[in-house]
Amino acid sequence: MVIYDNSMSVACVNGNYEPSIYVGATPSDSNWGAFVSNTMNCTMKTGVRPSDGARVVEKIVCPISGDGGMGPGPEGDGSDGMGGTEPMSCASGDLPTDTSCVESGTGWQTVGNPLSEACQLSYDDVSGSGARQMVIYDNTYSVACVGGVYESSIYVGATPSDSNWGGYVTNPTNCRMKTGVRPSDGARVVEKIICP
């Protein structure tokens, strides 16, 4: 057994981060079973909770029910191990520290007409030169909010058409975006983008 910390542990089902999953003080005080069936094979990473040093679930990734029992894909094969390549094909595995749909801190800019590209977003630099720019969109690290709601199921793919971005963001539109440094490799990526 291992501790599942509702404020720290991350659960992904079918490639989507599910922030609403929680585990309670008793087995019946939990919604885990609504997302994950006991016939699923999952991959899990444990770690040390900073506050007290306890061993806890850092991240657990589970496939969907009835997908043929597929587990995680072979190392480096580009698959998500869940029957597809999106959303994990453009993902570092780094996790966001803030999934709120609120602008906080500095470094925000207005971007126009954001479009999905190959593992990136292109946009008009409304706050600056006005020229078309590109930035990496990381499917596990970047946070996209549409209409005030965090949309964890948004992803971009290895090609522009291998994406569901356009299903959530309709152009022409202006969004607010903050870029930053990805923890695992220092690359400049979208940290958060907030669209109407």
N, C-alpha and C positions, 0 to 999 in steps of 0.2 A: 504494500500500500504506500501511497505517496500523497502528500497534501496538495489539494487544488485550491489556490488562493484566488478568490473572485476578483480581486483588484490587481493581481499581478499575472496570473496564468492566462495564456492565450489559447483559445480553441478555434481550430479551422475545420470546417466541414465542407467537403466538395470544393476545396480551394478558396472558400470564403471565410474571412475572419468573422466569428459570431460573438460579438461583445455581449449579447443578451444571455448567453449560457451562464448558469450559476449552479453551484453545489451548496446544499444547506447543511445544517447541523445534524439532520437525520436524513436517511436515504430518500424518504418521501418528500422532503423539503428541497427539491431540486428539479430543474427542467432538463437535465442532461439527456434523459431518455427520449425527449421530444426531438432531439437533434441527432443522437448517436444510438444505433441499435447494438445489442450485445453480440451480434454476429460480424461486426466490422473489425477489420484489421486496421490498426492505427500506428503511427509513429509518434514517439514522445521524447522530448528532451527535458531533463530535470536540471535543477540548479539550486543555488543557495539563495534564500530570501535575505536581502540586505538587512532588514530590521532586526532579525533574531538568529540568522544562520541556519534556519530550518531547511531541510531538503523539500523542494516544492516542484510542481510542474511548471516549467517555463513556457513550453509550447507543446500542444498535441494536435496532430493533423490526422483527420479521419476521412476515408472515402465515403461515397454515398452507398446506401444499401442497394444490393442487386446489381453492382457494377462488375460482377464476375469475380469478386474477391481480389481485385487488384490492390496491391500494396504499393509502397513507395517505389518509384521508378529507379532503375539502376543509376548509380552515381554518374553524374555528368551526361546523361542521355537527353537532357532537355525536357523530359516529360515531368508532369506533376505527380505521376503515380496514381492518378485518379481518372485515367481515361482520356486525358487531353494535355495540351501544352499551354493553353491559356488558363489561368492567369499566372502560372508559375514560370513561364518562359522568360518573362521580363521581371524577375524577382530575385532579390538578394537574400531573402530570409530575414533581413533586419525588420524590426517591428517598430511602429510609431509609439511615441511616448504620450501623445495627445491626439485623441480622435474627436475632440469637440469641434463644432462648426463656428468657432469664434476667432476673430483676428486677435492675436496676442503677440507682444514683442514687436521688434522692428523688422524691416526688410521686406515689407509687403509691397506689391506692385499690381497695377491694373493691367490685365492681359485681354486682348480681343481675339475672338474667333478661335479658341483653342481646338486643335484637331489632333487625333491620334496619328502617330507615325510609327516607325519601327522602334518599339520600346521607348518612345519619347512622345512629348507633346510639342507641337509647333503652335506659335501664337504671335499676334501682333503686339509689339512692346508699346502699349498705349502710354505707360508712365514715362517712357524714355524716348528713344529714337523713332519709334513708330515702325521700325523695320521688323520683318518676320524673324523670329528667334526659335531655337529648339532647346529643350531640356529633357533629361532622363525622367521618365515616370516609372517608379519602382512599385510593382503590384503588391508587395508586402509592406513597404515602408511609406509610400506616398498616401496621403489622406485626401479623398475627394468628397466634397459636400455639395449637394444639389438641393435647392429650396430649403436650406437649413437642416438637412438630414445627412448624416454620414452614410455614404453609399459604399459599403465594404465590398460589394460585388462588382464594382467598376474595375475593368482591366484594359490594358493595352497589350497588343501582341507583337510578335516578331515581324509582322507586316501590317500596314495600315488597316487592311480589311479584317485582320485577325484581332478584333477589338470590339468591345460593346460600348465604347465611349459615346458614340453618336446616339445611342439609345437613351442616354441620360442628359447630355448637353446638346442643345439645339442652337445652331448658329444662324444669324449673327448674334453674338452675346459678348458681354464683358464680364470677366471673373476677377477675383482677387487671388493672388498667388504669392506664396512664400517659398523660396528655394533655400536649400541648406546642404550640409555635407553629410553624405551617407556614412554611418558609423563603420561599416565593415571595410570600406576601401577609400573613403575620402572623396568620392565622386560627387559633383554637384547634381542634385536631384530635386524634384518637387517634394517639399515637405508637406504642404497643404495647398489645396486649391478650393475656393469657395465660389460656386456659380449659382445664379438665380434659378 
